[in-house]
């Protein structure tokens, strides 16, 4: 499977902001080949690796081949590449990987190469979604509470992890692309492995892919948050993906949730 630099993938990215999958909720199937021993199933969400072990304790070995994740349809995922060599976001089976090269982000997609492996990956296979409009501007804990409330109102069990998407203009965004060092791990990065960071308070069109997970700090999420989310934004000539440290939304953005099981 060939991989190409994101800047040359205009055709593929024309539709990334308008994905409307259809059908039913499915879980990561038997085609997935994990190289680690710590894969766990949480509801319809698959977790490979754990946040604390990977980001703080340095256990960054390869655990899952991304080509195996996408052998079943409608894969959605966020995670970190083996060796903390970049961020990966999977949207309806399309794999986007952003790495740091000479201090700048370089993105590859929409297919994973056979050698592409993640050390941390939260994933689900979702083919039925429903969209709703968020009624108010929000950020931080208020935004997390709004996502949880909307999910509960739409029949999801919010005590268990579930995926979500947000589409529209953000009012603020702070993200990073990991580069051998996690900015949440404490200590200082060397010049060679400083993450690439992006911060803006300008109106920014974005697509957020995330997972809401209560009581999962240090496992599925960083501390002091119930979500693990990545963003895809267009910067300069092409889009990129990164781990969301914080974001804020305008009233009227679209929240997309899995259709509740019947």
Residue pairs with C-beta under 8 A, 6 or more apart in sequence:
1 67
1 111
1 112
1 113
1 114
2 111
2 113
3 108
3 109
3 111
3 112
3 113
3 116
4 108
4 109
5 106
5 107
5 108
6 13
6 96
6 98
6 106
6 107
6 108
6 109
6 238
6 239
6 240
7 107
7 237
7 238
9 109
9 110
9 238
10 238
12 94
12 109
12 110
13 110
13 238
13 239
16 91
16 94
16 207
16 232
16 239
17 167
17 205
17 207
19 91
19 92
20 129
21 74
21 92
21 126
21 127
21 128
21 129
22 127
22 128
23 74
23 127
23 128
24 127
24 128
24 259
25 44
25 124
25 125
25 126
25 127
25 128
25 258
25 259
25 261
26 44
26 72
26 73
26 74
26 125
26 126
26 127
27 41
27 44
27 46
27 124
27 125
28 46
28 69
28 72
28 75
28 123
28 124
28 125
29 71
29 72
29 125
31 68
31 71
31 72
32 46
32 64
32 68
32 69
32 71
33 64
33 65
33 68
34 48
34 63
34 64
34 68
35 61
35 62
35 63
35 64
35 65
35 117
36 48
36 49
36 61
36 63
36 64
38 48
38 49
38 50
38 53
38 63
39 46
39 47
39 48
39 63
39 64
40 46
40 47
41 47
42 160
42 161
42 213
42 220
43 157
43 160
43 161
43 162
44 124
44 125
44 126
44 162
44 258
45 122
45 123
45 124
45 160
45 161
45 162
45 163
45 211
45 213
46 121
46 122
46 123
46 124
47 121
47 122
47 161
47 219
47 220
48 63
48 64
48 79
48 118
48 120
48 121
48 123
49 59
49 63
49 79
49 80
49 118
49 119
49 120
49 121
50 120
50 218
50 219
50 220
51 120
51 217
51 218
51 219
51 220
51 221
51 222
51 228
52 218
52 219
53 59
54 60
54 80
54 84
54 119
54 120
54 182
55 80
55 84
55 120
55 182
55 184
55 185
55 222
56 182
56 184
56 185
56 186
59 119
60 80
60 82
60 83
60 84
60 119
61 82
61 119
62 82
62 83
62 117
62 118
62 119
63 82
63 117
63 118
63 119
63 120
63 121
64 117
64 118
64 121
65 112
65 114
65 116
65 117
66 88
66 90
66 95
66 97
66 112
66 116
66 117
66 118
67 112
67 113
67 114
67 116
69 75
69 77
69 90
69 95
69 112
69 121
69 123
70 90
70 93
70 95
70 111
70 112
72 125
73 93
73 125
73 127
74 92
74 93
74 125
74 126
74 127
75 90
75 92
75 93
75 123
75 124
75 125
76 90
76 91
76 92
76 123
76 124
76 125
76 126
76 163
76 165
76 209
77 88
77 89
77 90
77 121
77 122
77 123
77 124
77 209
78 87
78 88
78 89
78 90
78 121
78 122
78 123
78 209
78 210
78 211
78 228
78 229
78 230
78 243
79 87
79 88
79 118
79 119
79 120
79 121
79 122
79 123
80 86
80 87
80 88
80 118
80 119
80 120
80 121
80 178
80 182
80 243
81 87
81 88
81 97
81 99
81 116
81 117
81 118
81 119
81 178
82 117
82 118
82 119
83 119
83 180
84 119
84 178
84 179
84 180
84 181
84 182
84 193
85 99
85 178
85 179
85 180
86 97
86 98
86 99
86 100
86 177
86 178
86 179
87 97
87 98
87 177
87 178
87 230
87 241
87 242
87 243
88 95
88 96
88 97
88 116
88 118
88 121
88 241
89 95
89 96
89 209
89 230
89 232
89 241
90 96
90 123
90 209
91 207
91 209
91 232
94 109
94 110
94 111
95 109
95 110
95 111
95 112
95 116
96 107
96 108
96 109
96 110
96 232
96 239
96 241
97 107
97 108
97 109
97 112
97 116
97 241
98 105
98 106
98 107
98 108
98 177
98 240
98 241
98 242
99 105
99 106
99 107
99 108
99 177
99 179
100 106
100 177
100 179
100 194
100 195
100 196
103 194
103 196
104 196
105 177
105 196
105 235
105 240
105 242
107 238
107 239
107 240
107 241
122 161
122 211
122 213
122 220
122 228
124 162
124 163
124 211
124 258
126 163
126 258
128 258
128 259
129 165
129 256
129 257
129 258
129 259
130 154
130 256
130 257
130 259
131 254
131 255
131 256
132 150
132 154
132 254
132 255
132 256
132 257
133 252
133 253
133 254
133 255
134 146
134 150
134 166
134 249
134 251
134 252
134 253
134 254
134 255
135 251
136 146
136 251
137 171
137 248
137 249
137 250
137 251
138 146
138 248
138 249
139 171
139 172
139 246
139 247
139 248
139 249
140 246
140 248
143 247
143 248
143 249
144 212
144 225
144 226
144 227
146 255
147 164
147 212
147 227
147 255
148 158
148 212
148 214
148 226
150 255
150 257
151 158
151 162
151 164
151 212
151 257
152 158
154 257
154 260
155 260
156 162
156 257
156 258
156 260
158 212
158 214
159 214
161 211
161 212
161 213
161 216
161 220
162 211
162 212
162 257
162 258
163 209
163 210
163 211
163 212
163 258
164 208
164 210
164 211
164 212
164 255
164 256
164 257
164 258
165 207
165 208
165 209
165 210
165 255
165 256
166 206
166 207
166 208
166 210
166 249
166 253
166 254
166 255
166 256
167 206
167 207
167 208
167 253
167 254
167 256
168 205
168 206
168 249
168 250
168 252
168 253
168 254
169 203
169 204
169 205
169 206
169 250
169 253
170 203
170 204
170 205
170 206
170 231
170 247
170 248
170 249
170 250
170 253
171 201
171 203
171 248
171 249
171 250
172 200
172 201
172 246
172 247
172 248
173 198
173 199
173 200
173 204
173 206
173 231
173 233
173 244
173 246
173 247
173 248
174 197
174 198
174 199
174 244
174 245
174 246
174 247
175 197
175 198
175 199
175 230
175 231
175 233
175 242
175 243
175 244
175 245
175 247
176 183
176 195
176 196
176 197
176 198
176 242
176 243
176 245
177 195
177 196
177 197
177 240
177 241
177 242
177 243
178 195
178 243
179 189
179 193
179 194
179 195
179 196
180 189
180 192
180 193
181 189
181 190
181 193
181 194
181 195
182 195
183 189
183 195
183 197
183 245
184 222
184 223
189 195
196 242
198 233
198 235
198 242
203 250
204 233
205 233
205 234
206 231
206 232
206 233
206 247
207 231
207 232
208 229
208 230
208 231
208 244
208 247
209 229
209 230
209 231
209 232
210 227
210 228
210 229
210 230
210 244
211 220
211 221
211 227
211 228
211 229
212 226
212 227
213 219
213 220
213 221
213 226
213 227
213 228
214 226
216 226
217 223
217 224
217 225
220 228
221 227
221 228
222 228
229 243
229 244
229 247
230 241
230 242
230 243
230 244
231 241
231 242
231 244
231 247
232 239
232 240
232 241
233 239
233 240
